[in-house]
Amino acid sequence: MNIKSEKGVTLTEVIGAVTILMILMVPLSFIFTTTYDKCVVEADKVAAQQVAREILYGDGINFNGIMGDLEKSNAKIGDLHKSNSKSSEVVIEDIPPDGCSISIPASNGIREYLYDSNVGGGVVLYNGKRINDKSSSGKEINITGFTVQPIYKNDLNDNDQLRVQVRVLCGKSGIVEVESSYRFPNIEK
């Protein structure tokens, strides 16, 4: 029998081929895992932004959000304390450390839209109901900050404004901050 005519590979050739394969596979697997991690973080950011936008602009079905309720109410900015405010004024109360409550009267004077930050629970309540506490992926949504800042008219500004800022955390997203402002119609006080 002729040894040179037999087909096969030596152990050295197999070890060399496996080594080359490993050198190629390690960077490729690193690329796939980092890409997957980035996709998870971006999905969490999108979920956090969606909840923050629901607070500001509503979900289009159940409520209109702070901006829509302000537009419907025809109200003006009131004092920062309920005891001094009139029933047709928007009332803002600070809740330490990073929350607030905003009460918006309805245009018919009957219904009030109340957005209340439950800082301990990390949610914003709309008339006592949670707006959204879980993302579509099932991860917990946590409102880390909810602030409302009135900006009264001055020489440079012809209308009062209300600046609303919502900070939301979901999974690995980090804190996502969404801000909007509403310019009140020019109503004399």
N, C-alpha and C positions, 0 to 999 in steps of 0.2 A: 504494500500500500504506500502510495506517495503522499507524504505529509504536506507538500506544497499545494496539492490540488484540493485539499479540504477547505471549505469556506467557513469563516467565523471571525470573531473579534477577540482581541486579547483583553485581559483585565485592565491593563494600562489604557487602552483605547476607550473602554467603558467609563473609567474614572475621569478621563479627559473630557469626554462628551458630557457627563453629568456636571462637571465643574463649569464648563462653558454655558450649559443650560442654566445653572444656578446664577451665574454672573448676569445673565440676561433677565431672569425672572425676578430677582430681588428689586431692581429699580421699577419694573413694571408693576409688581404688587404694591410697592410704595405709592406709585402714582394712582392706582385704583383706590387704595384706602384713603389717601388724603382727599381725593375727589369726592368720595362718598361722604366723608366727614364734613366737607364744605357744603355739600348738598343738604345735609341734615341741618346745619346751622342756618343756611338760607331759607329752608322751609320753616324753621322756627321763627325767623325774622318776619317772614311773610304772615304767619299766623298772628304774631304780636302786632304787626301793623294793621292787620284786618280788625282786630279787637279795638285798637285805638281809634281807627276810623269809624267803627260802629258807634263808639261813644260820641264822637264829634258829629258824624253825619247820619247816623242811624243805620238800620239794616234794610230799610225800604219796605218792611212789612209791619212790624210791631210798633216801631217808634221812629221818629225823625231825627234823633240825635240832638245834641245841644244846639247846633247851628240852625237846624230846621225848626226846633221849638222856639228859639229866639225870634226867628223870622215870622212865625205864626202869631206870636204873642202881642206884638205892637207895644211892648213894654219898654221901659228905660231903666238905666242902672240906678238901683236904690242905694241906701246906706249899707254899710257892711254888717250891720246888726239888725235883726228882725224887729226889735222893739221900736226902732226909729223909722221903719220903712212903711210905705203905703202899699196897698194890695195890688197896684198896677206896676210895681217895680220889681226888677230882678234883684234877688237877695243872695249875697255871697257870705258864707261863714267859713272861717279857717278851722281845720281839724289838724292838730299837730300829729306827727311831725311833717308829713308830706301829703296832706289831703285837704279837701274842702267839700263844701256842699253848696250847690247852686239851685235856687228855687225860681222857676220861671212861671209867671201867671199865664193862664190861657187867655185868649182874646175875648172869650165870652165871660171871663171872670169867675167861672165855676171850677175848672180843673187846673191843677197846678202840676207842673212838670218838675220833679225833684231828682236831681243827680247827686248822689251821696257817696262819698268815698269811704269805704270800710277798710281802713288802713291795715288793721290786724288780719283781715281775711284776704286782702290783696285784690278786691273786686270793686267795681263801681255799680251801685244800685240805681235802677231807674224806677221810681215810684215803688220802692221796696223790693223789686225783683232784680236778680242778678242779670247783668247784660250778657256776659259770656265768661265762663270759668274754665272751659276746656277747648283746646284747639281741635281741628279735624283729625289730627293724629292721636288725640287722646291725652296730650301733654297738658299739664296744668298751666293756666294763664295767671300771672300775678301782676296786678297794677301796683307799681312801686311809687308812683306819684301822680297826683291829679290836682292841678292848680288852676285857678281862675284869677286873672288880674284885670281890674278895670282901668281904662285909660281915659281920663276925662278930657273934654275938648279944651284946647288952648289956642294960642295965636297961629300955630302951624297946622292945627287939626280942626276941621269944621264939624266933626261928629264925635260923640263918645264911642269908645270901642271896648270890647271885651275880648281879652286874649285867653284862650284855653289851651293848656298843655297837659298831655297825658303821656306818662312813661310806663311802658309795659315790658315784662320779662316772660319769655316762654322757652322752656328747655335750655338749649345752648345758645340762644339768640343774643345774649347780652341785653342791655337795656335799650329798647327802641323808643324813641321820643317822637311824638307827632304833635304838631301845634297848629292852631288855626285861630282866626280872629273874626269877630262879627262887628260890623260897623252899624251902629244904631241910626235909624232915621233922625234927621235934625228936628227933634221935638224940644220945644222950650220947656224948661223946668218950672 
